[in-house]
């Protein structure tokens, strides 16, 4: 073979080698990280203005009662009845679902004790938001900000079985009764603004105190939100009964998370709540923890 022939063969071999890669799979491109709606709207975890950097601080009252909190509390815990960190109970589950939507792991959530009446007082807050069956009112909204509703609620009346108040079928039937409720609550407001009994209602520092007064027959009945009424009659008052729930007067009462006035976190939490409503998560949580707490006769 001539020298020229050898060179041509060599060139053809090189060309064949260069074209041989056409049959090979192209190198895979790593998938792009999913971007959450929160991140797209400027609510990425690292950009949030938090009470403590790197963690989501959530407030609620102590004791933490069912069905809002569940799962018990470990020995030596500062939490009575239930530790919110279990993730069990309606409000605990909602709080963790919101936290996850914002990008926080469970380990990045810290709970802090905030008495009910202190949660909506004016001033700076030690929490990012508080979740504690706090109903939106115009008066409270002057001092704090609220999220959109995570639960629409009616008030209800609890009494002792066999007492005359249990025969009540309307608000008018309650005029001559002695009622009680926790101080600062919409339950108390409902008594004074809508039931308007002849006797001034009794006010208590906590629902536990109101329950004790009812057991001692110092009052005829207590007003609480409907899910709490179911728990109270099932667990706390052996001979307790739900006389009925009250129809909404005016705007639907709703529970909202509470924030320091002017908090930039409100919009992000509202977006998280909307996402949980849209994908059915919030409805699933409600079904799991409040499904048995939805029905009682209406007193009008």
Secondary structure, DSSP 8 states (H G I E B T S, - for coil): --HHHHHHHHHHHHHHHHHGGGGS------------HHHHTT--GGG---SBTTBEEEEE-SS--TTTSBS---TT-SSSS--GGG-BSHHHHHHHHHHHHTT--GGGEEEEE--HHHHTSSS--SSSEE-SS-B--TTGGGTEEE-S-SEE--EEEEEETTSGGGG--SSGGGTT--EEEETTSHHHHHIIIII--SS--EEESSHHHHHHHHHTTSSSEEEEEHHHHHHIIIII-TTEEEEEEE---SS--EE--EEETT-THHHHHHHHHHHHHHTTHHHHHHHHHHTTSS---EE-
